[in-house]
């Protein structure tokens, strides 16, 4: 085999997957058809659960250091209204303003540090598979060649050729709308007023926030102490745009003119992005030795969620592929990738399609719906619930068996851990992406059982404030595979732990 796993696509999902595979001791090969990273940012930052996961890998500080813009307050658009999480002391959703080209460079640097082979300008042009391998035909700068691997993962975007070669249906809906988003400077002739409105010569005042017209939706975010503003337009169009052709300032000005009726003078752009929205999800994320992740597996009709979902796909998949490559994967482990991440995709599809319904209505009934929805979000409980839904942190994966602890299947909190070696945390222990068994109540009978898997699972004894369980078994993707209730008798806890260990990490 030329590699253990071939990854088609060097976007954030593919690069995250490759790095996770290397942490798990697997040899990935990344093939990217574009010879260079694109300068046009498809996304302007990261948000949601992936930020905490990146913290668990020790990468968040590096990404934060690369941000040139201040981290915004947790206030997020949602279908023409807003989730204003600034009223919560511990908001469930955060964002990091990091344009996609910069994110990809940082992820590629990380992959390079781990020894990942990333080949740019190498296009996958053919795929076949048998019972033992995937055969991939590649066209590179120096000609065509063939590589083989145990598995191929299509991280090659919305028009995934890998998905097509695997024969995986991609049903869904395309919405006849175009969204244009920009961060751009303003000339001196345009004044930003103290309340964030704009005073435009020859037109008058353009107010901050969202303005709905018969032609679409216009959004403005501005600060009086900055000449950089955020602009957003939505129009119904049937035009098919090529993602490889970037949006221009003139295209944005034309859109503002159509939607708002204003000739808005604009300066130099910091970011220009165009989105056409589709709601599609692959019927299955796996066909034998070919798997899908990121936009190849799902497209959501709202901004701000695709990177989160795709990179979480990668983290969920990597350790399961590695288990199979290393030969200890229990039966059915790799199939749980589809089960878990298709479920997560359905949850993301739920709230993004709800956003479609909220933003596309133009009659009084639609205005009433938005008003009622916004009113509900003034209460903490629905606001917190919606924030977790958008962040993807409300996911609870289905666990095999019965009578699970309420934590089983959820993302592990970053507990502060006091050990004989000093104070650490769940995040610090997970930098290596290895499974963890945490004995939080000095339960030697549980530790003794876990020691049988010590070649695959790190065993730690610690104390923590507000102990959530007597013990936790945490997978490499930071989801809890098993937990012992407080003071659970050994005659039930030990067999349940051993069943969980063998079910997720194979025979010791």
N, C-alpha and C positions, 0 to 999 in steps of 0.2 A: 504494500500500500504506500502511496506517495504521502498520504496524510491520514490521520484518524478521522477528521471531520473537515469537509470543505464548506466554507461559508461563502455564499454568493451575495456580494454587496458589502461595501465598506462604509455604510452610514452608521449612525449611532447604535442601532440594534445589532448589526453585524460585528462592529468593533467591540461592543460590550460582550457579546457572545464569545468572541475569540479570546478576550482577556479572561473571562470566567473559565473557559475550557483549559487554558494554560494553567490557571491556578489549581485546577483539578488534575493536572498532570497529563493532559491530552495534547496532541499535535494538531492544531488547526491550520488550514491554509485559506486565506481570504483572497477572493478574486473580485476585482472591481473594474467594471468596463470603462468608467471615466478615468482619463489619464491623470487628472488632478482634482483636488477638492473644489467644489463649486463655491464661488464667492457669494452667491445669492443665498441668503438664509431662508430656508423653508420654514424654520421655526426660530423664534426669538428667545427661547429659554426653556428651562425645565421646570416642571411643577408636579406636585403630588408625591405619592409614595416612593418614587424612584430616588428622591432626594435623601430620604432616610436610609434607603438601601446603599446609596453611594457613600453615606457616612459610615455605614457598617463595613465598607471596603476601604475606608481611609482615604477616599478620593474627594470628599466634599470640600475640604479646605483648599485643595488645589483648584477646583472649579470656581470656588468663591474668589480666590485670588485673581482669577482671569477675568472677572467681571469688571468692566469699566463703569457701568451704570450702577447707581444705588439700588439695593434690593427694594422692590416696591412693597408698599403695604398690602396685606392680604385682602385685596378687593378685586373680584374676578367677574368678567362679563358672563352672563348666562342667558342666552337666547333673547337678548334685548333688554334684560334687567340685570341686576348685579347681586352677587353674593358678597355682602360687605362683612367680612370676617374680622374686621378691625375691632369690633365690639366684643370679641372673645379674647380672654387672657391667654388661651392656649389653642389657637385656631388649628383645625385639622388639615388645612391646605396652605402650602407656601409655594413661592415661585422664585426662580433664580434667573436673572436676565443674562443669558449667555447665548449669543447668536450661534446657529447650528454649525457654520464653518469653524468657529473657534472651539466648540464642543468636540467636533470630529477630530480636530488637530490634537486636542488633549487626550482623547480616547485612543487615537492612533499612537501617540507618544507612549501612553501606558501599555498598549499592546506590544510596542517595540521593546520596551523595557523587559517585558516578560518573554520575549523571543518569538513573537508571532510573525509569520511570513505574510505580509500584505503586498499583493501585487496589483498595482494600478495600471490601467490600460489593458487589462486581461479580461476579455469578455467570454462568458459562458455561452457557447453556441449549440450545445447538444448534451443531452443527459440520457443515460439508460441505467437500469439497476437489475441486479439478480439477487440471489439469496444471501450473498456474502459481501457484496460491494456495490458502490455507485461508480459509474464511469462517466467522466465529465470531459467533453471536448471544449477546448479553449482556443481563442484567437488572441494572440498577444502581439506586441510590437515587433517581435522577431519571427513571427509565423505561428502556425497552428501546432498544437500539441494535445496530449491526452493525460489526465491524471485520474487516479483512483483513490477511494477512501471508503471507510466503513459507512459514513453517512454524509448526506448533503443537506444543508439548511438554506432555504431560500429567504434571504433578507434583502431581496432585490426590488422591493417597492410595489406600488399599486399595480403596475403593469407586469408583474412577475412572470418571467418566462419559465422559471423553475416550477411555479404553480401550474402553468399550462402543460409543461412536459409531464408533470405528475398526474394530470387529468383531474385535478381537484376543482370542483365547481366553486364559483365565487359569486353567489347570488346577492341581490340587493337593489338599491335605488340610487339613481343619480338625480340630484336636485338642480333645477335650472337657475342657479344663482352663482354669482361670482363675488367673492369677498376680496377686498384690497386693503392691505394694512401697511402703514408706514410710520417710521420715526424720522422726522425731517425737520430741518431748520426753517425759520421764517425770515424773510427780508425785513429791513427796518421799517418798511411802509406798513407792515401789519403789527398791531399792538396787542399784546396779551394783557388783558385787564386783570384786576386784583382777584376776581372770582373765577378766573380761568377762561372766560369768554374771549373771543377775538374781535377786534375792531378792524374791519377790512375796508379800505378806501373804495368808494363807489358802490358798496353793497350795504354796509352797516355792521351789525353785530351778529356773529355766529356764536351761539351759546355752547358751553361745555356740556359734555354728556352725549346722549343719543337724541337725534332729531329724525323723526320718521316723516317721510313725504310720500306722495303718490308714486314716486320713481324709485324709492328704496329707503335705505337707512344710512345715516351719516353719524359717525362718532368722533368726538374730539376730547382729548385729554391734554391739558396745558397747565403750565405753572408760570406765574408772573416773574419768577426769578430765573427762568430759562427760556432760551429761544428755540429749544427742541420741543416739538409737539408730537403727539400720537394721533394719527388720522385713520379712519376706518370707514369704508363704504361697503354696502351690500346692494347689488342690483340683480334683478332677474335677467339672465342672458342665456341664449342657447349656444353661444360661441364655445368651441373646443379649443382650449389653450394648451400649448406645448410647455410642460414644466421646465424644459431646458432653455426656453426663451424668457429672459427676466422682464419683469415689469419696469416701466420707465416713469419718470416724474410726469411727463406729458400724458401718459395713460392715466395716472392718478388724477391729474388736474381735470381731464375730460370726464372722469367718473364723478368727481365732486361737482362739476358743472351740471351734469345730468341729474344727479340726485338732489342737490341743494339749490341749484340755480345760481351759484356764486362762482365768479372767477377769482379763485383764491391764489394769490402769489405764493410761490414756494421756493425754498432755497435748496441746499444740498441734502441729499438723503443719507441717513445712517442705516436705514433698513427699508427695503421695498419688498413686499410679499404679496402674492396672489394665490387665492385658494378657490378651487371648485369643489363642492361638497358631494360626497357619495356616502351612502350607508351600505357597506358590504362586509360580509364575514365569510371566510372559507368554511365550507361544510365540514371539513376535517383538517386538522393541522398536521396530519401525518399520513403518508402513503408509503408503507414499508420502510425504506431507508431514506426517504425524502421527507423533510419537515419544513414548516413555514413559520416565520416570526415577523413581527412588525407589520408594516403596511402590506406586505405580501399576504398576510393572514386576515387583516381587518382594516377597513377605512371608516372613519367616524365623521359625521356631518357637523363638526364643531372644532374650533381651534383649541390648542392648549392641552390636548390629551394624548396625541399620537406618540410622542417621544416617551412619555411615562409608560404607556401600555407596551410599546415595542421593547424597551429596555428591560421591563419586568418579564416579558416573554423570555428574553435571552437568559436572564438569571435563573428562571424556573427550569429552562431546558438544559442548561450547560451541565449541571451536576448529574442529571439523569443520563445524558449521553455519555458522560465520563464513566459512570457506573457500568454501563453496558460495554464500553470499550475496554475497561479494566477487568471485565468478566465476573463481577459480583452482583450485578443488578438483579433484584428479585423479579420473578415473572410479573409482567404487566407494568413495571415501573415506568418505562418510556411512554406507555399509553396514558399515564396520568398527566403528561404534559398537555395533551389535548383536553382532557377532562377539566383540568384546573384553569388553563388559560382561555379556553373557549368560554367557560363560565364567566371569567373576568371580562372577556370581550363583550359578552352579552350585557353585563352590568354597565359597561361604558357605552354600549350602543343605546341602552335604555335612556340614560340621561342626555346623550347628544341628540337623539331623535326627539326627546321632549323639548330640547332647545330649538329644534326646527319648528315645532308647533308654536312655540312662544314667539319666535322672531318673524315668522313668515305671514302671520295674520295681519291684515290692514283695516279690518272693519271694527265697529264699536265693540263687538263681542270679543275680538282678540285683544283690544285695548283693556277691556274689563278683566280678561284672564291675566294679563301681565300685571295689572294693578293689584288683583287679589293675591297673585303669587308673590309679588314684592312685599305686600302687607304681611303675609305669613312668615316671611324671612326676617321680620322684626323680632320674632320670638327666638330664644336661644336654641331650643331643642330642634325645630326644623332647620334652622340655619346650620347648626352643627352637623345634622344628619346629611344635609345637602353638600356641605363641604367635604365630608368623608366620602360621599358617593363620587364626587368629581375627582378627589385625590386618589381614588382607588384603594383607600385604606379600610373600607368596610367589607372587603372580600374575606369570606371564610371558606377555605377549600374543603370539599367533602373528604372526610377521613374514613378509611375502611373500618369495619367492625361496628360496635355499638357502645352506648354509655360513655361517650367521650366527655372529658373536661370541657368547660365552656371556652377555654383558650385554644383547644386543638383546632388547627386549620387557620388560625389567625396569625398576623405578623407580630413577631416578638417585640415587646417594648425594650427600650434601651435601659435596662436595670443597672444601677450602680451596685457593684459586687465587691464585697470585702472578703479577701482571702488571706491565707497565711503569708503570701508573697506581697501583699499590699492591696490597694484599691484599684479595681479595673472596671470594665463595663461589658455588657453584651456586645456593643459596637466594636470595642477593641479586640475582643476574642474572635470576632468574625472577619477580621481583616484577611485571614488566609482562606476564607470560604470553605472551611471544614465544618462538618456537623458538630454540635455541642450537646453534651449531657451535663446539666447543671443540677447538682445536689444542693438545694437551698435550705435543707432542714437536718443536715447531718444524718442521712439515712444510709448506713453502711451496706444494708442488704440490697439497696438499689444501685449503689456504686459498684458493688461486686458483680451484679448482673451486667451493668454497662461495660465493665472492664473486658468482658469477652469480645467486645467490638472495638477495643482501643486502637486497632490499626486503622480504623475508618472513622471513629468518633472520638473527639476529645472529651475527656472526663474532668470536670472541675467541681470542687466543693467551695461554696461561698455562702455568705450571709447577705441579705439585702433588706432594706427598709420596706415595709408594707408587702411582705412576701405574698405573691399571687398564687403560689402552689408549693408543694414540698419539693418537687423536681420538675425540670423541663427538658424535653428532647427537642432540639432546634435543628431544622434542616439547613443546608447551605444557603438556601434562598431566604432565610430568616423567618420561615413559617414554622409554627410549633407543630410537631408531629405527635406529641404525647405530653400529658401533664398529669402529675399525681395530686389529687386533692389534699388539702391540709389534713394531716393525721390519717391518711388512708392506710388501712391495714396492709401489712406486707403480703398476706395471702392473696390479695387482689391486685396490689400495685406491682409486685414482681412479675407475675405472668403477663399482665397487660404491657409492662415495659418491654419484656422480651419479645412479645408479639409485635410491638411497634418497631423495635430495632430490626428484627428479621424482615418485617414487611417493607421497611424503607431502605435498609442497608445490607440485606442479604444474610446468608448463613455465616456465622463467625468462623 
